[in-house]
Amino acid sequence: MKGSIIWNSQRYSSLLILLYLIYILSFIITSDDINFYSWSNFFLSFQMRILTSLIFIMILVHSYIGLWTVGTDYLTGRTLGFLNKTLANRAKLLRNTYFFVFGALGVVYLISILYIIWL
């Protein structure tokens, strides 16, 4: 992966997540009476469904970049060799397993959230 693209993707995704939270807070602050129906209408609107879907994808991008950075920095033969030589020999397997588990969790979360939002 290219360093500047990764850095910009993570920074801009965090800014978009922050703007989403500010938008939700502005709804809470500006609403006179928040009850179940107003909250439901707000989140069931088409714009909020699209926005929430996009923001969740941004959360996945942000978290994947962070987890990728941790995996490539700390799950190497050199860093694991300080703990144990056996771990150092299996660093690539551990790193690939780490990426697979968190990638699979991301896909499961994405499917779950999209199912919850749109159905």
GUSEVO-175283 format. One record per residue (C-alpha): x, y, z. Coordinates in pm, 1 decimal, always signed. Example, Ala and Ser with C-alpha at 12.3 -4.5 7.8 and 13.67 -1.06 7.14 Angstrom:
<nodes>
[node [+1230.0; -450.0; +780.0]] [node [+1367.0; -106.0; +714.0]] 
</nodes>
This chain:
<nodes>
[node [+0.0; +0.0; +0.0]] [node [+111.3; +352.1; -67.1]] [node [+188.9; +557.2; +243.7]] [node [+34.4; +890.0; +147.2]] [node [-289.3; +728.3; +29.3]] [node [-317.0; +532.5; +354.9]] [node [-243.6; +838.3; +567.1]] [node [-495.0; +1055.2; +380.6]] [node [-762.4; +783.7; +382.4]] [node [-740.4; +739.4; +755.5]] [node [-737.7; +1112.3; +831.4]] [node [-1024.2; +1199.0; +598.3]] [node [-1234.5; +906.5; +714.2]] [node [-1195.8; +1024.9; +1073.9]] [node [-1304.9; +1375.5; +971.6]] [node [-1613.6; +1237.8; +796.6]] [node [-1701.5; +1031.7; +1104.3]] [node [-1665.2; +1344.6; +1317.5]] [node [-1893.6; +1542.2; +1083.4]] [node [-2152.4; +1263.5; +1107.2]] [node [-2142.6; +1278.3; +1486.2]] [node [-2175.7; +1658.0; +1478.0]] [node [-2478.8; +1620.6; +1250.2]] [node [-2644.9; +1380.1; +1493.0]] [node [-2561.2; +1607.0; +1788.0]] [node [-2708.3; +1904.5; +1603.1]] [node [-3031.7; +1708.1; +1562.6]] [node [-3035.6; +1631.3; +1933.3]] [node [-2963.8; +1992.3; +2031.3]] [node [-3207.5; +2155.1; +1789.0]] [node [-3499.8; +1919.0; +1849.1]] [node [-3756.8; +2045.5; +2091.9]] [node [-3891.0; +1712.0; +2198.3]] [node [-3700.2; +1393.6; +2124.8]] [node [-3913.9; +1086.9; +2151.2]] [node [-3917.6; +747.0; +1987.2]] [node [-4109.5; +867.6; +1682.8]] [node [-3894.1; +1169.6; +1605.3]] [node [-3577.6; +964.8; +1656.1]] [node [-3713.4; +684.1; +1435.7]] [node [-3820.5; +925.9; +1162.9]] [node [-3478.7; +1087.4; +1170.4]] [node [-3289.9; +760.2; +1130.6]] [node [-3538.0; +598.8; +892.9]] [node [-3515.5; +883.0; +643.6]] [node [-3347.6; +792.6; +316.1]] [node [-3071.9; +1052.7; +365.4]] [node [-2976.2; +915.7; +706.9]] [node [-2975.8; +559.3; +580.3]] [node [-2737.8; +652.6; +298.1]] [node [-2525.2; +865.6; +529.3]] [node [-2509.0; +595.3; +798.0]] [node [-2415.0; +332.3; +539.2]] [node [-2135.9; +550.5; +401.1]] [node [-2009.3; +640.3; +747.3]] [node [-1999.1; +275.6; +848.2]] [node [-1789.9; +201.0; +540.5]] [node [-1560.8; +487.7; +648.0]] [node [-1536.9; +331.2; +995.6]] [node [-1433.9; +1.0; +835.1]] [node [-1172.5; +173.6; +618.4]] [node [-1037.9; +362.1; +919.3]] [node [-1020.3; +53.5; +1139.1]] [node [-871.0; -167.3; +866.3]] [node [-590.0; +81.6; +808.1]] [node [-519.8; +95.1; +1181.6]] [node [-524.0; -282.7; +1216.4]] [node [-310.2; -321.2; +903.5]] [node [-54.2; -82.9; +1051.6]] [node [-43.4; -275.3; +1379.4]] [node [-17.0; -608.7; +1196.9]] [node [+263.7; -503.2; +967.1]] [node [+455.1; -326.8; +1244.7]] [node [+430.5; -580.0; +1526.4]] [node [+360.6; -919.3; +1369.4]] [node [+697.3; -961.6; +1201.6]] [node [+970.7; -1215.5; +1255.7]] [node [+1196.6; -953.3; +1407.5]] [node [+951.3; -816.5; +1663.8]] [node [+810.9; -1157.1; +1758.1]] [node [+1165.3; -1294.1; +1779.3]] [node [+1216.7; -1090.1; +2093.5]] [node [+940.1; -1290.6; +2257.7]] [node [+999.9; -1637.7; +2125.5]] [node [+1189.6; -1797.5; +1835.1]] [node [+894.3; -2023.5; +1751.9]] [node [+669.9; -1719.2; +1713.9]] [node [+930.2; -1555.8; +1491.8]] [node [+927.1; -1857.5; +1260.0]] [node [+546.6; -1837.9; +1235.0]] [node [+518.0; -1460.6; +1204.5]] [node [+381.7; -1469.2; +850.3]] [node [+114.6; -1723.7; +945.0]] [node [+17.6; -1518.2; +1250.9]] [node [+1.0; -1198.3; +1046.3]] [node [-212.0; -1360.2; +773.9]] [node [-443.6; -1513.0; +1034.3]] [node [-470.9; -1173.7; +1203.8]] [node [-565.6; -1004.6; +874.6]] [node [-812.2; -1279.7; +786.0]] [node [-990.3; -1270.3; +1123.4]] [node [-1028.6; -893.1; +1128.0]] [node [-1118.2; -880.8; +758.1]] [node [-1387.9; -1143.9; +811.6]] [node [-1520.0; -954.8; +1114.6]] [node [-1536.2; -637.9; +905.0]] [node [-1738.0; -814.1; +635.9]] [node [-1974.5; -963.7; +896.1]] [node [-2020.6; -622.1; +1059.8]] [node [-2081.6; -457.0; +722.6]] [node [-2344.6; -711.6; +622.3]] [node [-2509.1; -688.2; +965.2]] [node [-2522.9; -309.3; +969.0]] [node [-2651.9; -285.4; +612.6]] [node [-2915.9; -545.3; +692.2]] [node [-3022.7; -355.5; +1005.1]] [node [-3029.8; -18.7; +829.5]] [node [-3207.5; -117.0; +511.2]] [node [-3453.8; -387.6; +624.3]] 
</nodes>
